[in-house]
Amino acid sequence: MEGLENSEAMKTNTRIYFLPLLILVMASAVAAAGEKVAEAELHENVTNAFINPAKTSILPRVLIIGDSISIGYTDPVRGMLKGVAGVFRPPVNCQHSGYGLAQIKTWLGTGKWDVIHFNFGIWDTHMVDTNGKLVRGVDMSPPAGGIRVRHTPEQYRENLAKILEVLKGTGAKLIWASTTPIMSRTGERFEAIPTLNRTAAELMKSRGVAIDDLYEFVLPHVKEWQAPDKVHFNAEGNKQLGRQVADCIQRAIEAKDQ
């Protein structure tokens, strides 16, 4: 009996010792998730966006590439193109053009794509430190400490040009989506996205790529459609973006069939 009591006491002490450690590890994991957790909470349909259709479908195959804005409209697009196309996306936030360049071949896989709707931009305008880590609350003039914009317009164009080379090789109809506005920014920070949109539009036009101008589409309706963070979109905004994107994709499918 005494041995059993000692054993139980040891188990209790062990649990007491490991419980704080477990809590600390879990807290660290949540902190590391940081932006991903917050971002997921902005999209009730984020899980559905990452559930791709069966690869055996005979419908035209569409690939959506983009950041969390595209995550928000992916599911509405699928609903609107039900029976018309199978709509896929990488199961991640596609972030910025540099990340896209590094991952694009993985996202394309080995299957055939009929239409690819793609965008990079918001993450390219982030301010980052010397390690590439996001820094919030600074303007476009780099303060002391090496803080800079993640990609200059020139770097952005160079990345997009290289991504285009890969996408052109798929034989798919390509649709570039302009980057939606961040209404919480002002002055030079606000203009960062229009500047990249002009840079991208010039490149896409020179390469014969269709443009889905989501920036101009949402700008008159941002007060109704954007979430309180003035970056992402509420349910109505995602629905409206989904309709716009689905219409562009459907036209591309019909043009490909002609």
N, C-alpha and C positions, 0 to 999 in steps of 0.2 A: 504493500500500500504506500509506504514511504517513498519507494522508487517511482511509483506512478505519480505521486504528488510532485516529486522533484522534476519529473518529465514534463508535467503540465505547466509547472512554473517556468521551466526553460522555454517551452513553446510560447507562453505568454510574453516573457521577456524578449524573445525573438521577434514576435509580432510588434511589440512596442518599439523595438529598435528599427525594424524595417518600414513601419508605417510612415514615419516622417520622411524617410528616404524616398519611398514610393510617391508621396505627395510632391516632394521636390522635383523628382523626375517628370511627373505628369505636368507640373506647373511650367517646367522648362520647355516641354514639348509644345504646350499651348502657346507660350511666348514665342517660340521659334516659328510656329505656324502663323502668328501675327496677322499679316495682311491677308493671307489665304483664308483664314477663318472669317475675318471681317468681310472679305469679298464674297464668300459663299453665302453669307447672311443676306447680302443684297439681292440675291437671285434665288427665289423659291424654287425655280425650275432648273437650278444648276445641275442637279443629279441627272435629270432627264436629258439635258443638253449633251451629257457625256455618254449616253446610251445610244450607240450607233445601230442602224438597221442591219438586218442579216445580209451578209455579203453575197448570198445566193440570189438575191432579187434580180429580176430581169429589167427593172426600171433604170433609166439613166442615173448615173452616179454623180453626186454633187459633193464637193468638199468646201467647207467653210473654214477659213483660217483667220484668227483674230484674237484680240484680248477679251477682257471681261464684258465689254459692250457686245461683242458677237456671241458670247456665252448667253447673254440675256435674250437675244433674238433667235438663237438656233432652234429652240423648241417651237416657237410660233411659226418659223419657216417650215419646219417639218410638217406641222399640222396643215398649213396652207398648200403644201405641195404633196399631200398624201395622195397616192395613186398616180402621181406625175413623175416623181423622182425620189430616189433614196438620198437623204441628206446626212452626210457624215461630218465629223469634225475631230481634230486631235483631242484626246481626253485631258487637255491642259489649257491653261491660259498661255496664249502664244506670244505674249509680251511684246518685245521690241524687235526692230529689223535685224539687229545683230544676232539675237537669239533665233529669230526665224531663219536666218542664213545658215546657222549651225545645225538646225533641226529639220529643214525643209525636206530633205530626201527621206528622212525617217517618217515624217508626216504623210508623204505621198505614198509610201509603201510600194508594192509591186502591182497593184491593181490599176485598171484603166479608169480615168476620170473624164466625164463629159463636160462638166463645168466646175471651175474653181473660183470662188468668191473670196477675196483676201484683203487684209488690212493690217498695217502696223502704223503706230503714230504716237499715241498717248505716252507709252513707256519711253519712246525716244526723246520726249520733251522733259522727262524727269530730271531733277537736279541730283547729282550723285557725288560722293566723296572720292578720294583717290583709290579706294578699293571697289568702287562701283556700287556702293551701298546707297540706297535712296535717302535723300536729305529733304525734309519737309520745311516749308515756311521760308524759303529764300527766293529772291528775285533773280532775274536773268543775268545780273552783273555778278560774276563769280566773286564771292567774298574771300577773305584769307582762309587758307587751309586747303586749297586745291579743289574746292567745290566747282563743279562744271555741269553743263547740260550733257546728258548721256550721249546724244549724237547731234552734231551740227547738221544743218541742211545738206552740206556736201557729203558728209559721212552717210547720212540717211539715203541720199540718192544713190550713192555707190552700193550700199547694201541692197537696196531695192533692185538695182540693175542686175546684180548677181543672182538675186532670187528669181527675177524674171527669166533669166537664161535657163534656169532649171525648170520653171513652170512651162515655158514655151516648149520644152522638150516632151511634155506630156501629150501634146496635141489637143488639150482641153480648151474650151472657150474660157477665156479669162475675164474676170470682172474685178476691177479695183474699187474698193469702198473708201471714200474720203473719211477722215477721222472726225468724229463728232466733237462739239465744243465742250470746254470745261468752263462753266459760267462762274465758278468761284474765283477764277483768275482775273487779273486786271492788267492794263497796260501791256508792257512787253511780254509778260508771261502769258497773257491771253492770246497775243498775236503769234505765239510759237506754233500753235496748231494750224492756223491759216497759212503760215509760212510753209510748213511741211506739206500741207495739202496742195499748195501751188507747185511746190517742187515735184511732188508725186504726179500731179496732173500733167505737167509738162513731159515727164518721162513716159507716162502711159500713152499719151497722145502720139508721141514719137514712135512708140512700139506697137501702135494699133490695138491697144487694150481698152475695152469698154470701161466706163467710169460710172459707178453708182454713188452719186453725190449725197451721201448721208448727212454731211455737215449742213448743206443748204436745206435739205429736207426737214431736219429737226429744228433748225435755228428759230423759225417763227413760233415754235410750240414748246420751247424749253421749259417755260413756267408750268405747263400742264403735264409734260411728259417726263421731265427729269426727276430723279430721286432727290431727297433733301441734301445729299452731298454735292449736287450740281455737276456730277460727272456721269454717274450711271443712270438707268432709266427705271421708272416704275412699271407696273403691269401694263398700263395703257401705252406707255412709250415703247416698251418691248414689242407689244402687239403691232403698233404702227410701223416700227422699224422692220419687224418681220414681214409685214405686208409689202413694204417697199423692196426689201431684199428678195422676197419670193417672186415678185413681179419681174424683177431684173433677171433672175435665174430662169424663170419660165420663158422669157423672150429669148434668152441665150440658147435654151434647149430647142425651141422651135426653129431658130435660125440655123442651128447645127443640123437639124433634120432636113432642111431644104437643099 
